[in-house]
Amino acid sequence: MNQLTTTHKLDFESGQATNPFGELEHRFRIGTCTGQWGVVTDGYFILSVINSEPGNGHLDDVFEWFEHSCKRDNRNLFVLEIFNEKFYLHLLSKRGFKPLDTDGDNVVKIFNQKAYKHLRKNGNEILKKGSLKCI
């Protein structure tokens, strides 16, 4: 079995919950970080992540888990609807993500170049063709 040991030896805990709109969503917890995540045909996405104790390094473990899964499954990693400009710039400069659109709201870390090229041409379940102005 291909088991991952993260920097802080933290487990990936996941569950499902119904949001206020009655939609089912995936939630995760890794150490002091919690958030929402999901799956599309060409990747995994992180919709939100909050660290209740910033500075403890648990965000590193979050990305280690997601990146490991992307490599294992040959998928790309998206972080969507980023409202915090500092976090957006951190993802670009420190974590190897690329801008996905001209609005600065979405980024992608490419693990599957073929799927990325297809995404830029046709979109996917989240990023419908023509709904994004790709860079």
Residue frames relative to the residue before (quaternion, step in Angstrom):
aa qw qx qy qz dx dy dz
M 1.0000 0.0000 0.0000 0.0000 0.00 0.00 0.00
N 0.3784 -0.7318 0.5329 0.1931 3.55 -1.00 0.91
Q 0.0273 0.8338 -0.5467 0.0725 3.58 0.22 1.30
L 0.2983 -0.7576 0.5601 0.1530 3.56 -0.96 0.88
T 0.1040 -0.7337 0.6661 0.0848 3.53 -1.12 0.77
T 0.2681 -0.7895 0.5351 0.1358 3.56 -0.52 1.18
T 0.7553 -0.3974 0.2802 0.4395 3.54 -1.33 0.24
H 0.7937 0.2667 -0.1282 0.5314 3.60 0.89 -0.95
K 0.4635 -0.7127 0.4141 0.3251 3.57 1.33 0.36
L 0.3480 0.7512 -0.4790 0.2918 3.55 0.94 0.97
D 0.4016 -0.7093 0.5343 0.2240 3.54 -1.06 0.80
F 0.3996 -0.6543 0.5856 0.2631 3.51 -1.32 0.49
E 0.0521 -0.7820 0.6211 -0.0023 3.56 -0.61 1.16
S 0.0010 0.8168 -0.5746 0.0519 3.55 -0.81 1.01
G 0.0594 0.7788 -0.6228 0.0462 3.50 -1.17 0.64
Q 0.3951 -0.6914 0.5428 0.2669 3.52 -1.30 0.06
A 0.0229 -0.7754 0.6311 -0.0013 3.51 -1.19 0.64
T 0.4124 -0.6696 0.5526 0.2760 3.54 -1.25 0.39
N 0.3382 -0.7473 0.5355 0.2010 3.55 -0.78 1.02
P 0.7293 -0.4434 0.2853 0.4359 3.62 -1.24 0.15
F 0.6674 0.4889 -0.2990 0.4755 3.61 1.22 -0.38
G 0.5597 -0.6346 0.3689 0.3846 3.57 1.31 0.13
E 0.5303 0.6207 -0.4102 0.4065 3.58 1.27 0.22
L 0.4373 -0.6810 0.5267 0.2600 3.55 -1.10 0.75
E 0.0182 0.8029 -0.5952 0.0277 3.57 -0.88 0.89
H 0.4497 -0.6569 0.5382 0.2768 3.53 -1.30 0.49
R 0.0811 -0.7731 0.6273 0.0479 3.53 -1.05 0.80
F 0.1248 -0.7960 0.5871 0.0781 3.57 -1.16 0.54
R 0.0943 -0.7370 0.6623 0.0967 3.49 -1.41 0.31
I 0.0436 0.7456 -0.6623 0.0591 3.51 -0.95 0.99
G 0.8034 -0.0999 0.0208 0.5866 3.57 -0.26 1.24
T 0.7956 -0.2471 0.2093 0.5120 3.56 -0.77 -1.07
C 0.5711 0.5774 -0.3832 0.4400 3.59 1.29 0.17
T 0.0257 -0.7669 0.6412 0.0097 3.53 -1.05 0.82
G 0.1595 0.8061 -0.5608 0.1014 3.54 -1.18 0.46
Q 0.4770 -0.6199 0.5395 0.3117 3.49 -1.41 -0.19
W 0.0016 0.7932 -0.6082 0.0286 3.54 -1.08 0.78
G 0.0443 -0.8057 0.5899 0.0322 3.54 -1.27 0.19
V 0.3965 -0.6946 0.5615 0.2121 3.50 -1.43 0.09
V 0.0269 -0.7329 0.6790 0.0337 3.53 -1.16 0.76
T 0.7270 -0.4622 0.2607 0.4356 3.58 -1.18 0.35
D 0.7926 0.3192 -0.1626 0.4935 3.58 0.98 -0.75
G 0.8438 0.0650 -0.0355 0.5316 3.59 1.14 0.13
Y 0.4354 -0.5982 0.5848 0.3326 3.44 -1.47 -0.20
F 0.1074 -0.7991 0.5851 0.0867 3.57 -1.10 0.55
I 0.2688 -0.6980 0.6427 0.1659 3.48 -1.30 0.63
L 0.2074 -0.7953 0.5617 0.0949 3.54 -0.68 1.11
S 0.7919 -0.0506 0.0289 0.6078 3.56 1.13 -0.61
V 0.0410 0.7600 -0.6487 0.0031 3.51 -1.27 0.52
I 0.0271 -0.7781 0.6265 -0.0361 3.52 -0.93 1.04
N 0.1639 -0.7556 0.6259 0.1021 3.56 -0.97 0.89
S 0.3425 -0.7728 0.5001 0.1882 3.58 -0.53 1.17
E 0.7529 0.2246 -0.1607 0.5974 3.59 1.31 -0.22
P 0.1530 -0.8303 0.5282 0.0909 3.61 0.42 1.17
G 0.7566 0.3848 -0.2896 0.4423 3.53 -1.12 0.75
N 0.6034 0.5892 -0.3658 0.3936 3.61 1.21 -0.15
G 0.5609 -0.6531 0.3625 0.3569 3.60 1.27 0.05
H 0.4644 0.7079 -0.4404 0.2988 3.59 1.21 -0.05
L 0.5472 0.5929 -0.4059 0.4292 3.59 1.19 -0.39
D 0.5788 0.5699 -0.3688 0.4518 3.59 1.12 -0.64
D 0.6605 0.5114 -0.3006 0.4603 3.57 0.96 -0.87
V 0.5892 0.5631 -0.3643 0.4507 3.59 1.07 -0.73
F 0.7188 0.4344 -0.2590 0.4770 3.56 0.78 -1.00
E 0.5888 0.5547 -0.3764 0.4516 3.60 1.07 -0.56
W 0.6602 0.5040 -0.3088 0.4635 3.60 0.94 -0.85
F 0.7074 0.4597 -0.2768 0.4601 3.57 0.76 -1.00
E 0.6616 0.4991 -0.3143 0.4631 3.60 0.94 -0.81
H 0.6103 0.5381 -0.3444 0.4684 3.59 1.03 -0.71
S 0.6642 0.5012 -0.2977 0.4679 3.58 0.92 -0.90
C 0.6486 0.5161 -0.3196 0.4591 3.59 0.98 -0.82
K 0.6550 0.4960 -0.3144 0.4755 3.59 0.93 -0.84
R 0.6551 0.5282 -0.3039 0.4466 3.56 0.92 -0.94
D 0.7965 0.3275 -0.1354 0.4900 3.57 0.91 -1.01
N 0.4040 -0.7412 0.4471 0.2958 3.59 1.34 0.10
R 0.4608 0.6486 -0.4538 0.4014 3.57 0.88 1.06
N 0.4581 -0.6499 0.5264 0.3012 3.55 -1.27 0.35
L 0.3420 -0.7294 0.5585 0.1978 3.55 -1.27 0.46
F 0.1280 -0.7894 0.5997 0.0298 3.54 -0.81 1.09
V 0.0922 -0.7025 0.6957 0.1178 3.52 -1.26 0.56
L 0.1389 -0.8505 0.5074 -0.0052 3.53 -0.51 1.28
E 0.8558 0.1614 -0.1290 0.4742 3.50 -1.33 0.52
I 0.1528 0.8074 -0.5472 0.1593 3.56 0.77 1.08
F 0.1763 -0.8069 0.5594 0.0707 3.56 -0.65 1.13
N 0.6777 0.4800 -0.2696 0.4875 3.58 1.21 -0.51
E 0.3628 -0.7683 0.4854 0.2060 3.59 -0.36 1.24
K 0.6211 0.5437 -0.3429 0.4484 3.60 1.02 -0.73
F 0.6538 0.4952 -0.3037 0.4849 3.60 1.00 -0.82
Y 0.6139 0.5490 -0.3328 0.4594 3.59 1.02 -0.84
L 0.6915 0.4676 -0.2734 0.4780 3.59 0.84 -0.98
H 0.6030 0.5523 -0.3415 0.4633 3.59 1.10 -0.68
L 0.6547 0.5097 -0.3115 0.4633 3.59 0.93 -0.88
L 0.6816 0.4852 -0.2864 0.4668 3.59 0.99 -0.80
S 0.7834 0.3839 -0.1936 0.4488 3.57 0.76 -1.01
K 0.7991 0.3193 -0.1527 0.4860 3.60 1.02 -0.69
R 0.7877 0.3587 -0.1682 0.4718 3.60 1.09 -0.57
G 0.5526 -0.6804 0.3614 0.3179 3.57 1.25 0.22
F 0.4294 0.6834 -0.4784 0.3460 3.59 1.17 0.46
K 0.2667 -0.7245 0.6114 0.1740 3.54 -1.34 0.40
P 0.5475 -0.5823 0.4657 0.3797 3.58 -1.14 0.56
L 0.2926 -0.7635 0.5521 0.1631 3.54 -1.04 0.76
D 0.8029 0.1248 -0.0478 0.5810 3.57 1.15 -0.57
T 0.6179 -0.5745 0.3974 0.3610 3.54 -1.26 0.26
D 0.6103 0.5857 -0.3451 0.4067 3.60 1.24 -0.28
G 0.4072 -0.7271 0.4682 0.2938 3.61 1.19 -0.30
D 0.4969 0.6687 -0.4147 0.3660 3.57 1.14 0.62
N 0.7958 0.2329 -0.0744 0.5540 3.58 1.14 -0.62
V 0.0671 -0.7882 0.6114 0.0208 3.56 -1.07 0.80
V 0.1735 -0.7683 0.6079 0.1005 3.54 -1.30 0.39
K 0.1722 -0.7135 0.6654 0.1361 3.53 -1.20 0.66
I 0.2980 -0.8124 0.4859 0.1228 3.51 -0.53 1.24
F 0.0222 -0.7692 0.6380 -0.0267 3.51 -0.86 1.13
N 0.7502 0.2281 -0.1327 0.6063 3.58 1.29 -0.38
Q 0.2891 -0.8094 0.4901 0.1448 3.56 -0.05 1.35
K 0.6361 0.5383 -0.3342 0.4403 3.59 0.97 -0.81
A 0.6667 0.4855 -0.2965 0.4816 3.59 0.93 -0.89
Y 0.6269 0.5378 -0.3367 0.4521 3.58 1.05 -0.73
K 0.6512 0.5037 -0.3134 0.4732 3.60 0.94 -0.86
H 0.6406 0.5142 -0.3151 0.4753 3.57 1.01 -0.80
L 0.6265 0.5426 -0.3214 0.4580 3.59 1.01 -0.83
R 0.6745 0.5008 -0.2996 0.4521 3.58 0.87 -0.93
K 0.6972 0.4640 -0.2678 0.4764 3.56 1.11 -0.69
N 0.8457 0.2160 -0.0465 0.4858 3.59 0.80 -1.05
G 0.4474 -0.6667 0.4757 0.3592 3.61 1.19 -0.30
N 0.2569 -0.7244 0.6007 0.2199 3.58 -1.29 -0.35
E 0.7976 -0.3098 0.1963 0.4789 3.58 -1.25 -0.23
I 0.7127 0.4124 -0.2500 0.5094 3.58 1.04 -0.69
L 0.7807 0.2737 -0.1181 0.5492 3.53 0.84 -1.03
K 0.1850 -0.8316 0.5182 0.0753 3.54 0.25 1.32
K 0.6183 -0.5577 0.4039 0.3788 3.54 -1.12 0.73
G 0.8209 0.2235 -0.1902 0.4899 3.51 -0.87 1.03
S 0.6215 0.5616 -0.3592 0.4114 3.62 1.20 -0.22
L 0.7477 0.3220 -0.2135 0.5402 3.56 1.19 -0.19
K 0.3100 -0.7042 0.6026 0.2118 3.49 -1.16 0.60
C 0.1974 -0.8196 0.5306 0.0879 3.55 0.05 1.34
I 0.4843 -0.6505 0.5160 0.2758 3.49 -1.19 0.68
